[in-house]
């Protein structure tokens, strides 16, 4: 557990809020839509299967402080250097990452309240406890996909991990493509990774070497269910990257080569309509 005092200010008076009753109203608020563990960039920490990292507020009656608390779980007790790395990752998310929105993380908080999660560097507290009861959602598969390690992907699947597991919201199959591992991507696709909707890896194929991109795209198309819209968006990406063989392949399988022009035309029509509506409102307000 990592915690620190939160500086609470009244944005109207520009003064610090120290009233215990006002601070108690913030006690127990938790933001868990994004987890700090999903944004850890340190490979050593990722190898420890660290999970968790909500941003929670706790009022401490004995000190009268409001504190921000982030709790994590790992596959073993962290060494001193590892713990320091986790502290640095957490502080980074408190200040410039997830926590940078401050009060906006908690929509029901009085909007006149402003929260600073990185107040009082000397007041940082770090505690490690052994807790075998805390479940840790494993991310071995996504990390293995990122590294192109097919054997570890196999092991993760055999251990029951979801083939669609993600890191920072990016599914494993897309990670494999992003980091230039087409064989790992194809393995995931052929073993059931999601390939439609927002999870579709087709657009990312444009970043691969062309022959590898076509291999991955072939595996995606073979799964079926790919919409014309998805094929067309992938075509736009391929043509922008001058991957013309890939672009032609996508057209052969249903992509619309004029998709971008149509989208631009639709956007222009929407803007024109909005301009006309604003002009009409302005004339009405002026009494014309």
C-alpha positions in Angstrom: 0.0 0.0 0.0 1.3 3.5 -1.0 -0.3 6.6 0.5 0.3 10.3 0.8 -1.5 13.3 2.2 -3.8 15.0 -0.2 -3.9 18.8 -0.3 -7.6 19.9 -0.4 -8.3 23.5 -1.3 -11.4 25.5 -1.8 -11.1 26.9 -5.4 -13.4 29.8 -4.5 -11.5 31.1 -1.5 -8.1 29.6 -2.6 -7.6 28.4 0.9 -6.8 24.9 2.3 -9.8 22.9 3.5 -9.0 21.7 7.0 -12.6 21.3 8.3 -12.9 17.6 9.4 -16.6 17.5 8.4 -15.8 18.6 4.8 -12.9 16.2 4.6 -15.0 13.3 5.9 -17.4 13.7 2.9 -14.5 12.6 0.7 -13.6 9.5 2.8 -14.1 6.2 0.9 -14.2 7.7 -2.6 -12.5 5.3 -5.0 -11.6 5.6 -8.7 -11.2 2.2 -10.4 -12.0 2.8 -14.0 -8.3 2.8 -14.8 -5.7 1.0 -12.6 -2.1 2.2 -12.1 -0.8 -1.3 -12.6 -2.1 -1.2 -16.2 0.2 1.8 -16.9 3.4 0.5 -15.4 6.2 0.8 -18.0 8.9 -0.8 -16.0 9.6 -4.4 -17.3 11.0 -5.6 -13.9 7.8 -4.7 -12.2 5.7 -6.2 -15.0 7.5 -9.5 -14.5 6.2 -9.5 -10.9 2.6 -9.6 -12.2 1.7 -6.5 -10.3 -2.1 -5.7 -10.3 -4.4 -3.2 -8.6 -3.7 0.4 -8.1 -7.0 2.1 -7.6 -7.0 5.7 -6.4 -8.8 5.9 -3.1 -9.4 8.7 -0.6 -9.3 8.0 3.1 -9.9 10.5 6.0 -7.6 9.9 8.9 -9.3 11.1 12.1 -6.2 11.0 14.3 -4.3 13.4 12.1 -7.2 15.2 10.4 -5.7 14.4 7.0 -7.2 13.2 3.8 -4.9 10.7 2.2 -4.7 9.1 -1.3 -4.1 5.4 -1.1 -3.2 2.9 -3.9 -3.0 -0.8 -3.1 -1.3 -3.4 -5.2 -0.8 -7.1 -5.3 2.3 -9.0 -6.6 3.5 -12.5 -7.0 5.9 -12.1 -4.2 7.2 -9.6 -1.7 9.0 -6.7 -3.4 12.6 -5.9 -2.7 13.6 -2.4 -1.6 14.6 -1.3 -5.1 11.5 -2.8 -6.6 9.3 -1.1 -4.1 11.0 2.2 -4.9 10.3 1.7 -8.6 6.6 1.0 -7.8 6.5 4.2 -5.7 7.9 6.2 -8.6 5.4 4.7 -11.0 2.5 5.5 -8.6 3.6 9.0 -7.9 3.8 9.6 -11.7 0.3 8.4 -12.1 -0.9 10.5 -9.1 0.6 13.7 -10.5 0.7 13.4 -14.3 -1.3 10.3 -15.2 -4.6 9.1 -14.0 -4.6 11.4 -11.0 -3.9 14.5 -13.0 -7.7 15.1 -13.3 -7.9 15.5 -9.5 -11.4 16.1 -8.4 -12.8 15.2 -11.8 -12.1 11.5 -11.0 -15.0 11.7 -8.5 -18.0 13.2 -10.2 -20.1 13.6 -7.0 -17.6 15.8 -5.2 -18.3 19.4 -4.7 -16.8 21.2 -7.7 -15.4 23.9 -5.6 -13.1 21.3 -4.0 -9.6 20.9 -5.6 -7.4 17.9 -4.9 -3.6 17.7 -5.2 -2.4 14.1 -4.8 1.3 15.0 -4.7 1.3 17.3 -1.7 3.9 16.8 1.0 6.7 14.6 -0.3 7.9 13.8 3.2 4.6 12.4 4.1 4.8 9.3 1.9 3.9 6.0 3.5 4.7 2.6 2.0 3.6 -0.7 3.6 4.0 -4.3 2.5 1.9 -7.1 4.0 1.6 -10.7 3.1 -1.9 -11.4 1.9 -2.4 -14.7 0.1 -6.2 -14.0 -0.2 -5.9 -11.2 -2.7 -6.6 -12.5 -6.2 -4.3 -11.1 -8.9 -5.6 -11.1 -12.4 -2.7 -12.4 -14.4 -1.3 -10.5 -17.4 1.3 -13.0 -18.4 -0.3 -13.5 -21.8 -0.4 -9.9 -22.8 3.1 -9.3 -21.8 4.2 -12.4 -23.6 2.4 -11.1 -26.7 4.2 -7.8 -26.4 7.5 -9.7 -26.4 6.4 -12.2 -29.1 7.0 -15.2 -26.8 4.6 -17.8 -28.3 5.6 -20.5 -25.8 4.7 -18.2 -22.8 1.4 -17.4 -24.6 0.7 -21.1 -24.8 1.5 -21.5 -21.1 -0.8 -18.6 -20.2 -3.7 -20.0 -22.2 -3.2 -23.5 -20.6 -3.3 -21.8 -17.2 -6.7 -20.3 -18.0 -5.8 -16.8 -18.8 -8.1 -15.0 -21.2 -6.7 -14.8 -24.8 -8.0 -11.3 -24.9 -6.1 -10.1 -21.8 -4.8 -6.5 -22.1 -2.2 -4.1 -20.9 -3.2 -0.4 -20.7 -6.5 -1.4 -22.4 -4.7 -2.8 -25.5 -5.5 -6.5 -26.2 -2.7 -9.0 -26.5 -3.2 -9.5 -30.3 -2.8 -5.8 -30.9 0.2 -5.6 -28.6 1.9 -8.4 -30.7 1.3 -6.3 -33.9 2.4 -3.0 -32.3 5.7 -4.5 -31.2 6.4 -6.2 -34.5 5.6 -9.9 -33.7 3.3 -11.2 -36.6 3.8 -14.8 -35.7 2.5 -14.2 -32.2 -0.4 -12.2 -33.5 -1.4 -15.0 -35.9 -1.1 -17.6 -33.2 -3.5 -15.5 -31.0 -5.9 -15.0 -33.9 -6.0 -18.6 -34.8 -6.6 -19.5 -31.2 -9.7 -17.3 -30.8 -8.5 -13.7 -30.1 -11.1 -11.1 -30.7 -10.7 -9.6 -34.2 -13.9 -7.5 -34.7 -15.0 -4.2 -33.3 -12.6 -2.0 -31.3 -10.3 -4.9 -30.7 -9.7 -5.5 -34.4 -6.0 -5.8 -35.2 -6.5 -4.9 -38.9 -5.6 -1.2 -38.7 -2.3 -2.1 -36.9 -1.2 -4.3 -39.7 -0.1 -1.2 -41.6 2.8 -0.8 -39.2 4.2 -4.2 -40.0 6.5 -5.1 -42.9 4.1 -5.7 -45.9 4.5 -9.4 -46.3 3.9 -9.9 -42.6 1.0 -7.5 -42.6 -0.7 -9.5 -45.3 -0.2 -12.7 -43.4 -1.8 -11.2 -40.3 -4.7 -9.7 -42.4 -5.3 -13.0 -44.0 -5.6 -14.7 -40.6 -8.1 -12.0 -39.5 -10.2 -12.2 -42.7 -10.3 -16.0 -42.4 -12.0 -15.7 -39.1 -15.0 -13.9 -40.7 -17.3 -11.3 -39.4 -15.2 -8.3 -40.4 -17.3 -5.4 -41.4 -16.8 -3.2 -44.5 -16.2 -0.3 -42.1 -13.3 -2.1 -40.4 -11.8 -3.2 -43.7 -12.1 0.3 -45.1 -10.5 2.0 -42.0 -7.7 -0.6 -42.3 -7.4 0.3 -46.1 -7.0 4.0 -45.2 -4.2 3.2 -42.8 -2.5 0.9 -45.3 -2.7 3.4 -48.1 -1.4 6.2 -45.8 1.6 4.0 -45.0 2.1 3.2 -48.7 1.5 -0.5 -48.1 -0.3 -0.8 -51.4 -0.2 -4.7 -51.6 -1.9 -4.7 -48.2 -4.4 -2.0 -49.4 -5.2 -4.1 -52.5 -5.7 -7.2 -50.4 -8.2 -5.3 -48.2 -10.1 -4.0 -51.3 -10.3 -7.5 -52.6 -12.0 -8.5 -49.3 -14.5 -5.7 -49.3 -12.8 -2.5 -48.2 -14.1 0.7 -49.8 -11.2 2.6 -51.4 -13.3 5.8 -51.3 -14.0 5.5 -47.5 -11.8 8.5 -46.5 -13.3 10.8 -49.1 -16.8 9.9 -48.0 -15.9 10.4 -44.3 -14.5 13.9 -45.1 -17.6 14.7 -47.1 -19.8 13.7 -44.2 -17.8 15.8 -41.8 -18.0 18.8 -44.1 -21.8 18.4 -44.3 -22.1 18.2 -40.5 -20.0 21.3 -40.1 -22.0 23.1 -42.8 -25.3 22.1 -41.0 -23.9 23.3 -37.6 -22.8 26.6 -39.2 -26.3 27.1 -40.7 -27.9 26.3 -37.3 -25.7 28.8 -35.4 -26.3 31.5 -38.0 -30.1 30.9 -37.7 -29.9 31.1 -33.9 -27.9 34.3 -34.1 -30.4 35.9 -36.5 -33.3 34.9 -34.2 -31.6 36.4 -31.2 -31.0 39.7 -33.1 -34.6 39.9 -34.1 -34.3 39.3 -37.8 
